[in-house]
Amino acid sequence: MEELNLVQKISVWALPVLFAITLHEVAHGWVAMKLGDRTAERMGRLSLNPLHHIDPIGTLLVPGILLAMGGFIFGWAKPVPVDFGKLHNPRRDMALVAVAGPAANLLMAIFWALMVRLAVYLHSDFLTQPLGLMGEAGIFMNLLLMLLNLLPLPPLDGGRIAVGLLPPRLGYKFSMIEPYGFYILLLLMVTHVLSYILGLPLSILLGLMHAIAGL
């Protein structure tokens, strides 16, 4: 996509980014509702309308800056509120609610892979290239968001999954990392350790998605 200008890049990345972060959060709220907590539903956060989930910094500013700088695109939405105390089985269900977001991203990556396959099949000058580029962006964005959130670091989804699976006392001690989780993640990014952690699984999953896409 290096040959695209900024306006073209925005048109390619906008929908994949918006729906990757929106459906990620809706999945959390939907599973929480099924497990006893209707907080997100009462607050209107189970909507697929991206406007209900946009975070001015995470959804607009950060992805926009990264796009303009030519780096990889990343962003986040407003977290869906979950009252873990209202879940049927708080420790177990917390892990299930957490895993719902990355699972939604995996399904969306498969969806975008199928869109790329459709684009190749169409052989349309009007649709093939735009749909193919958007599909590639959707695959990458969703896989990156899934893998990043699966890191066992509170407050990321992987951290909440770990807290739910660990013995109660150990899980409680591990959850105390949460106030420092963002700073740890930032350190991993600045030192490029995060790239080493995510590089191999991202490469493998991209290969699988490209196989589905018929590339």
N, C-alpha and C positions, 0 to 999 in steps of 0.2 A: 504493500500500500504506500510505499515511499513516494511513488510518482503522483499521488493525489495531492491536491491543494487542501488548505485548511477547511474550506466549506465542504468539499467532497468528503473529507475524513469525518466531519461532524455528521453528515447525512448517512454515512455508512455505520458509524458507531452509536448514534443516538438511541435507536430502538433497542439494539442488543444490551446496551448498558442499562437503560431504564427498566427493561423487563427482567434482566438478570437480578438486579437488586430488589425490584418490586416483588417478584414472585418468590424470591428467597424469604422476604419478610412475611408475605402472606402465608407461606407454607408453615412458618413457625406458629402464626396465630391460628391457622386452621387446625393443626394438630393439637394445639393447646385447648381449643374449643372442644374437640372430640374427647379430650382427656379430662374435661371438667372445668376449665377456666374460660369464661366467655368475655374476658376483659377486652381483648382486641376487637371482638365482634361488636360490643356495646360502643366502642370508640370509633367505629366505622373503619377499622384498619384491615378488614378482610376484603376490601375493594381492590380490584385489579387496575383501578385508575392510578397511574403513577403520581398524580398530583397529591394524593393522600399520603404518600410515603417519601416525597422529596425532602432531602436535607440540603439546604442551600450550599453548604460546604462540600459534603461528601458526594452529592449527586450532580452538582453543577460546577462549583469552583475547582475542586481537585481534578476531576476528569478533564475539564476544559484546559487547565494548565498543562497537564500531562500530554494532552493531545497536541497543544501548540508547541510543546518542547520536543515532540516526536518520540516520546517514550511510550512504554506500555500503558494501556488505559486501565484505571482502577477507580472504584468509587464505592459508596455505601449509601443506604437509605436510613431514615429514622427507624430505630429498633421498634419492633412491635412489642407493646407492653404485655408481659406475662406474669401473673400472680402465681408463683409456684406453690403457694400454700393452698390454692384451690384445686390443684391437680389431685386425681384420685390416689396416686402413689407418687408423692413429690420427687423422691430421689430417682426412681426409675423413669417417671414421666418427664422429668427435666431433661434427661438424656434423649428421650424420644422427640421432644420438642426441638432440641438443639440439632439433631441429625436431620430434621425435616428440611431445613434451609439448604444445606449442601446437596441433599437428595434431589431437591427441586432444580438446583443448578445442573446436576448431572442429566436429568431428564431434558432440560432446555438445551444442553450441549448436543444431545442426541437429536432433538428437534431441528436445531440449526444445521447439523450434519445432513439430515434428510433434505433440508432446504437447498443445501449445496448440491446434493445429488439431483434434486429437481431442476436446479439451474443448469446443470450440465446436460440433463435430458432435454430441456426445452429448446436449446440451440436458437435462442431468440436474441437478436442484437439489442433489443430494448430491455430485456429482463435478465439475461444470463449473467452479465458482469456485475450489475448492482446487487442482485440476489446472492450471487456467489461471494462477493466481498462482504456483504452483511452477514452471510452465514459463517464465513471464516472469523469475523469479529465476534459473533455470538458464541462460537465454539470456544475461542480463546478466553473470552471474558468469563464465561460460566465455569470453565475448568479452573481458571485461576482463582475465582471467587470461592469455588468449592474447596480447593486444596488449601487455600489460605485459612478459611474458616475451620478446617479440620485440624489445624495445628493445636496440640494439647496445651493451650495457653489461655487461661481465663482473662477477659470475658469472651473470647472467641468460642464458637460452637464446640470445637474440639475440647476446649477446657471444661465446658459444662458437661460434655459427654463423659470426660474423665472423672469429674466430680461425682457424677451419678453412678459410675461403675466401681469406683474405689470404695473400700470399707468406709463407713461413716466418719470415723475419727480422722483417717488419712485424707478423705475427701474434703473434710472441713478445713484441715490445714492447707491443703492444696488450693482451696478456693480463696485463701487469704492473699494469694498472689494477684488477684484481680485488680486492685488499685494501681498496680505497677505494670499490668499487662501491655498497655499501649506503649509505654516507654521501652519495654523489652522488645516488642515488635519493631518499634522504630530503630532500635539499636541493631537488630538483625538485618533490617533493610539497609541501613547506612553502611554497615560492615560487609554487605553482600553475602552474609551467611544465609539469608533467606533465599537467595537465588540458588545456592547449592542445595538447600533442603528441598525446594520445590522443583528444581530443574529436571531431575530424572523422572519423577512421577508425572510431571506435566508433559514431558516429551513422549512418554509411553501412552498417556491418554490421548494426546493429540494424534498419535499414530493410529489408535483405535478409531477415533472419530473420522479421520481421513479415510480409513478403510470403509466405514459406514457410508461416507460421502462418495465413495467410488473414485477417490483421487489417487 
